[in-house]
Every structure is written in C-alpha cells, then in structure tokens.
Amino acid sequence: MTIPYADIPLEVLLAEHPHIKEFFRAMGLPELPPGLTLTASLDAIDEELLLDVGIERQDFLGRFTDYLEGVERQKSAQLAQVDCVTVLGGRNKSGEPEQFRLELRPGEVTCIVGPTGSGKSRFLADIEWMAQKDSPTGRQILINGAEPDPRRRYAVEQKLVAQLSQNMNFVMDLSAEEFIRMHAESRMVSNVEEICSTVLELANSLAGEQFTPQTPVTALSGGQSRALMIADVACLSSSPIVLIDEIENAGIDRKRALALLAGRNKIVLMATHDPILALMGQRRLVFKNGGVACIRDTSAAEIANLAVFEAMDARLTSVRHALRSGEEICGEF
C-alpha cells in the first residue's frame, strides 16, 4: 500500500506544516532528524522506543496521513468564506407572517432588542442551525445567497455562530497564555507565539484591570474573562458570526470590543438593553410576540443623540471611578 507523504523530505513537510511537531510530540516521539524523508527518519528511531510508546512504523505512517488529511479538510472548510447571511422572515407566535428579508455582512453590527420571551433566542438559534423553514418560526437562512450545503449544516465543527455568553466560568487549571496557546494549536495556526501575544494584548486593551499571561484563567474576573474570550474569538474563531449577550454588564470597554470584532470581518449580533450599544449598530431588530416586529436602521438623528448619551455615560463612569476610589461624591462630574 502506498502511503502519502512517506517519501517527502521531513524539512519540506515541516516548512508546509509546522504544527506536525505537536503531532510527533503527542505520539511520544523525539524530534526526528532532518535531511531525510519521513520514512527514513522513522527508520532511524530505535525499535525499543517505538515499543515503549506502542507504535509500529507502518501504523504511524497511516496515523500521520490521517492527521494531515484531516488538517487539509479543516483548512478547506475555513476557506469557505461567508460573504453574506440572509434571513428570510417566517412567522411569529400568532402565526402572523414576518415581512422582511435581512442581509448580514462581515464588519456589520446588528443589535437585537426586545423583552424577555419575545423571540430573540429562537432567532439566533435559527441562524446558528441554518434553519430551512423547518423550525417553529418557519424562517430560512441562506449562505451567500443560496441554501447551505447539508453537510455544513449538520457538521459538528465549523459552526456558523460563536457565542459569548453573559457568564464566563473557567474550570481548567491553565494560565491565560496556556489557554490561548492550546486554542491556537488546536486551530493549527503557524504563528502560535504571535497569535498568543496579540490575543493577550487585545484582551488587556478591553479589560478594566490588566492581567498577565501567567494569570490563571480561574483567577480572572468576569470582565477579564469576557475580554479574553472576545479577543480569542476575534483572532482565532473560524465562525463568521459572533453573538454577544448583554456586553454592557461585562465590565469591559464595550465600544472597543465591538470595533475589534467588526474590524476582524465578523458579523456581530448583539442582544442588549443598553441604548448606547443599541445605537452603535448599523441596525436593530425589535422583537415582539416571538417574531421580528420591525427592523430599524440607525438614523442620522439617532447617531447625533448617541454623542449626547455617550457624554452622559462618561459622567456616570467618572462617578463610578470616584466611588471606587473612596472619593466624596460632591460638586460637578
């Protein structure tokens, strides 16, 4: 049986796939000698070492081939760019039709507003699972103007939506740097060190209080955790849509967070009760009775009011800082 990659020089494989060093390490093998083909490099390994790690030479080549083919499949899926997600209206809880066709594009922020139970979660679930008139709402989701490939719809990986929930709780005993590194390596990026540094720098630019790469993720505050995950999603997630739930309660620089995600060509959907955040998006969806009651583009008058609201918010922020610093709240702020 012919084994792909077997007769390719090891340095060529490493140049094209630097992440295979992690595969060798995970298999319990030492760093293979350069200047030889993969087969010749394996032949140079002592037989007792292979017995110790429980690998036969031919079996290893088969596993290596499966690994690299899996990597290529994942890369192909990641390259399937989403330029537009279209939502075709269905019906609300009363069976009344939703009269809309909504197109979501990378770099845009769409806000979702409405009371609890008004249908916001169902709308997001329809997008996440690429509903084809087969959900309770009867909505249909198109990817790049066409019905999605069923294989993509039911795939375990390459989900359409990455969710940032209101509560971020870590249970693993890792530092912030180790956590990001693990995610970067699982994504098989070639520049792990650079990505880790970028994610941590961005996270600290969002967090109210700085943390170090060595800070355990279990020791991060709620705001620091959310900042870390927003930076992680912006830099490492392959999902084209990011859902943020009530970022106003996260204790982070919310305006910078939105700019970061939009600047990374993410389609941002944000559920919020904050009027400032609601006016930062290009549009907002207003939910009622399980359906989209209306879609309102942010107007020039609303943008003008946003500046007023931001000035009011800045005054309230200065009061919060004064309270935290133990100052007396008197005079003008």
C-alpha positions as MATLAB code, in Angstrom:
seq = 'MTIPYADIPLEVLLAEHPHIKEFFRAMGLPELPPGLTLTASLDAIDEELLLDVGIERQDFLGRFTDYLEGVERQKSAQLAQVDCVTVLGGRNKSGEPEQFRLELRPGEVTCIVGPTGSGKSRFLADIEWMAQKDSPTGRQILINGAEPDPRRRYAVEQKLVAQLSQNMNFVMDLSAEEFIRMHAESRMVSNVEEICSTVLELANSLAGEQFTPQTPVTALSGGQSRALMIADVACLSSSPIVLIDEIENAGIDRKRALALLAGRNKIVLMATHDPILALMGQRRLVFKNGGVACIRDTSAAEIANLAVFEAMDARLTSVRHALRSGEEICGEF';
ca = [
       0.000    0.000    0.000;
       1.299    3.428   -0.952;
       1.431    5.858    1.974;
       1.194    9.558    1.024;
       3.910   11.813    2.484;
       6.193    8.824    3.215;
       8.866    9.818    0.688;
       8.715   13.583    1.186;
      11.760   15.155    2.929;
      10.933   15.942    6.535;
      12.087   19.561    6.283;
       9.646   20.093    3.388;
       6.785   18.749    5.481;
       7.819   20.925    8.428;
       8.024   24.026    6.240;
       4.491   23.458    4.935;
       3.015   22.098    8.179;
       4.958   23.391   11.218;
       2.210   22.101   13.504;
       3.245   18.466   12.846;
       5.887   18.900   15.548;
       2.993   18.843   18.018;
       1.736   15.615   16.422;
       5.123   13.942   16.884;
       5.251   15.139   20.474;
       1.731   13.876   21.178;
       2.701   10.461   19.795;
       5.620   10.321   22.229;
       8.331   10.528   19.565;
      11.524   12.570   19.814;
      12.374   15.310   17.317;
      13.055   13.484   14.074;
      16.411   14.006   12.329;
      16.291   16.415    9.343;
      17.715   15.772    5.896;
      15.785   12.522    5.415;
      12.389   11.502    4.132;
       9.675   10.818    6.686;
      10.145    7.051    6.219;
      13.927    7.272    6.596;
      13.556    9.472    9.681;
      11.274    6.912   11.275;
      13.705    4.113   10.366;
      16.357    5.972   12.343;
      14.317    5.708   15.554;
      15.296    2.914   17.906;
      12.873   -0.032   17.865;
      12.671   -0.143   21.665;
      11.476    3.468   21.762;
       8.689    2.635   19.332;
       7.737   -0.321   21.511;
       7.731    1.912   24.595;
       5.240    4.329   23.021;
       3.253    1.463   21.468;
       3.593    2.474   17.814;
       4.570    0.369   14.797;
       6.356    2.169   11.987;
       3.742    1.380    9.344;
       0.907    2.195   11.738;
       2.489    5.562   12.486;
       2.610    6.470    8.791;
      -1.095    5.684    8.478;
      -1.954    7.822   11.503;
       0.207   10.641   10.182;
      -1.572   10.521    6.819;
      -4.994   10.623    8.502;
      -3.845   13.584   10.601;
      -2.596   15.666    7.661;
      -5.663   14.864    5.558;
      -7.820   15.995    8.471;
      -5.852   19.235    8.646;
      -6.400   19.857    4.950;
     -10.143   19.225    5.301;
     -10.316   21.695    8.158;
      -8.400   24.309    6.182;
     -10.736   23.839    3.214;
     -13.743   24.365    5.470;
     -12.200   27.507    6.924;
     -11.577   28.884    3.448;
     -15.277   28.580    2.591;
     -15.825   32.295    3.075;
     -19.189   33.651    4.153;
     -19.815   36.967    2.396;
     -23.477   37.261    3.306;
     -26.011   35.561    5.587;
     -29.610   36.163    4.523;
     -32.544   35.660    6.888;
     -35.958   35.235    5.240;
     -38.855   36.022    7.589;
     -41.173   33.331    8.891;
     -43.998   33.850   11.394;
     -44.494   34.948   14.991;
     -46.230   33.036   17.803;
     -49.643   34.052   16.481;
     -48.832   32.721   13.019;
     -48.625   36.199   11.525;
     -46.003   36.481    8.757;
     -42.742   38.368    9.256;
     -42.384   40.663    6.290;
     -38.623   41.003    5.962;
     -35.516   39.875    4.151;
     -32.403   40.636    6.205;
     -28.858   40.506    4.852;
     -25.988   40.325    7.342;
     -22.470   41.093    6.102;
     -18.970   40.938    7.632;
     -17.993   44.065    9.533;
     -21.584   44.968   10.426;
     -23.094   45.183   13.911;
     -26.780   44.304   14.257;
     -28.432   44.869   17.635;
     -31.262   42.735   18.992;
     -33.745   44.347   21.372;
     -36.962   43.232   22.995;
     -38.346   41.963   26.313;
     -37.627   38.519   27.746;
     -39.575   35.849   25.872;
     -40.038   37.958   22.753;
     -38.219   35.523   20.455;
     -34.599   36.717   20.444;
     -33.113   33.319   21.367;
     -35.184   31.494   18.751;
     -33.985   33.925   16.082;
     -30.357   33.257   16.994;
     -30.962   29.504   17.062;
     -32.443   29.690   13.555;
     -29.256   31.348   12.315;
     -26.929   29.007   14.186;
     -28.612   25.877   12.792;
     -29.227   27.383    9.340;
     -32.977   26.760    9.512;
     -34.665   25.830    6.238;
     -38.311   26.551    7.087;
     -38.132   23.571    9.453;
     -38.070   25.388   12.802;
     -41.122   26.666   14.769;
     -40.710   30.099   13.150;
     -40.576   28.854    9.560;
     -37.574   31.093    8.810;
     -34.992   30.255    6.150;
     -31.269   31.029    6.259;
     -29.241   31.441    3.073;
     -25.438   31.444    2.911;
     -24.015   33.630    0.149;
     -27.486   33.795   -1.390;
     -28.066   30.037   -1.584;
     -29.312   27.192    0.590;
     -26.414   25.834    2.675;
     -24.823   22.512    1.894;
     -26.481   19.918    4.219;
     -23.009   18.649    5.162;
     -22.156   22.055    6.531;
     -25.488   22.420    8.268;
     -25.090   19.241   10.305;
     -21.309   19.336   10.747;
     -20.041   19.162   14.312;
     -17.277   21.676   13.563;
     -17.252   24.965   11.637;
     -20.321   26.346   13.359;
     -21.833   29.492   11.902;
     -22.161   31.267   15.255;
     -19.666   31.758   18.098;
     -21.480   32.723   21.288;
     -20.111   34.899   24.068;
     -22.471   34.320   26.963;
     -23.065   36.672   29.856;
     -21.210   34.447   32.343;
     -17.728   33.107   31.525;
     -16.598   30.458   34.008;
     -13.303   28.605   33.566;
     -12.672   25.296   35.338;
      -9.328   24.259   33.818;
      -6.050   24.814   35.644;
      -4.251   26.835   32.968;
      -2.715   30.266   32.718;
      -4.215   32.779   30.285;
      -1.287   32.204   27.925;
      -1.584   28.406   28.121;
      -5.304   28.612   27.410;
      -4.809   30.736   24.285;
      -1.875   28.615   23.159;
      -3.976   25.457   23.437;
      -6.709   27.026   21.311;
      -4.205   28.304   18.738;
      -2.586   24.867   18.440;
      -5.981   23.191   18.048;
      -6.636   25.595   15.157;
      -3.277   24.558   13.708;
      -2.087   28.115   13.172;
       1.502   28.505   12.061;
       2.363   31.559   14.186;
       1.302   30.432   17.669;
       3.631   32.795   19.559;
       2.487   35.839   17.596;
      -1.205   34.956   17.956;
      -0.878   34.395   21.718;
       0.816   37.750   22.148;
      -1.824   39.523   20.025;
      -4.784   37.946   21.838;
      -3.409   38.798   25.286;
      -2.580   42.359   24.241;
      -6.071   42.891   22.810;
      -7.702   41.348   25.878;
      -5.850   43.731   28.168;
      -6.891   46.670   25.995;
     -10.526   45.706   26.674;
     -10.323   44.735   30.342;
     -10.883   47.275   33.086;
      -7.938   45.857   35.050;
      -4.808   44.412   33.453;
      -3.724   40.784   33.887;
      -0.525   38.940   32.962;
      -0.017   35.951   30.659;
       0.729   33.903   33.772;
      -2.572   34.755   35.496;
      -4.630   31.548   35.975;
      -7.862   31.698   33.982;
      -9.728   30.664   37.141;
      -8.441   33.838   38.818;
      -9.722   36.200   36.109;
     -12.604   38.486   36.995;
     -15.823   38.400   34.987;
     -14.711   41.380   32.909;
     -11.231   39.963   32.324;
     -12.701   36.602   31.278;
     -15.047   38.264   28.809;
     -12.220   40.419   27.447;
     -10.050   37.329   26.937;
     -12.790   35.461   25.106;
     -13.690   38.424   22.871;
     -10.041   38.738   21.819;
      -9.845   34.961   21.343;
     -12.957   34.896   19.143;
     -11.750   37.872   17.105;
      -8.368   36.289   16.346;
      -8.922   32.524   16.416;
     -12.562   31.616   15.836;
     -13.491   30.486   12.329;
     -17.193   31.252   12.922;
     -18.242   34.198   10.730;
     -20.980   35.324   13.152;
     -20.392   36.389   16.751;
     -23.267   36.643   19.211;
     -22.715   38.808   22.279;
     -25.226   38.736   25.098;
     -25.505   41.898   27.206;
     -21.956   43.190   26.854;
     -22.973   46.201   28.975;
     -22.645   44.029   32.096;
     -19.205   42.690   31.225;
     -17.001   45.366   32.809;
     -15.026   45.923   29.599;
     -14.505   48.643   27.006;
     -17.655   47.792   25.055;
     -17.115   50.271   22.216;
     -13.604   48.976   21.569;
     -14.834   45.382   21.751;
     -17.402   45.991   19.008;
     -14.839   47.790   16.865;
     -12.410   44.874   17.296;
     -14.910   42.221   16.205;
     -16.271   44.260   13.303;
     -12.722   45.125   12.249;
     -11.928   41.403   12.055;
     -14.730   40.981    9.490;
     -17.116   39.290   11.883;
     -20.875   39.598   11.527;
     -21.783   40.824   15.010;
     -25.201   40.178   16.548;
     -25.613   41.826   19.940;
     -28.509   41.344   22.338;
     -28.611   44.433   24.536;
     -30.764   46.669   26.743;
     -28.186   49.485   26.665;
     -29.390   52.409   24.481;
     -25.813   53.417   23.705;
     -24.919   49.948   22.401;
     -28.246   49.647   20.580;
     -27.398   52.802   18.603;
     -23.838   51.694   17.811;
     -25.016   49.113   15.303;
     -25.979   49.703   11.692;
     -29.490   48.461   12.529;
     -31.548   46.935   15.296;
     -34.122   44.159   15.240;
     -37.102   44.768   17.504;
     -38.737   41.553   18.776;
     -42.307   41.062   19.948;
     -44.570   38.022   20.328;
     -41.897   35.612   19.071;
     -41.140   37.460   15.872;
     -39.353   40.434   14.353;
     -41.782   43.313   14.768;
     -39.617   45.757   12.838;
     -36.098   46.399   11.577;
     -34.870   49.927   12.102;
     -31.706   51.296   10.501;
     -29.793   53.669   12.763;
     -30.688   57.163   11.556;
     -28.577   60.305   11.429;
     -30.698   61.810   14.230;
     -30.032   58.750   16.406;
     -26.307   58.978   15.721;
     -26.427   62.615   16.843;
     -28.227   61.566   20.029;
     -25.634   58.842   20.564;
     -22.994   61.519   21.160;
     -25.219   63.042   23.860;
     -25.805   59.658   25.501;
     -22.082   58.892   25.444;
     -21.348   62.193   27.206;
     -23.934   61.294   29.863;
     -22.401   57.828   30.198;
     -18.915   59.322   30.580;
     -20.186   61.428   33.509;
     -21.684   58.343   35.159;
     -18.420   56.485   34.584;
     -16.487   59.236   36.361;
     -18.846   58.881   39.323;
     -18.253   55.129   39.396;
     -14.488   55.677   39.420;
     -14.822   58.220   42.217;
     -16.882   55.799   44.304;
     -14.359   53.005   43.776;
     -11.539   55.340   44.779;
     -13.267   56.300   48.009;
     -13.923   59.898   46.991;
     -16.813   62.008   48.228;
     -19.471   62.458   45.567;
     -19.926   66.212   45.549;
     -19.523   69.093   43.137;
     -19.759   68.560   39.395;
     -18.744   65.468   37.456;
];
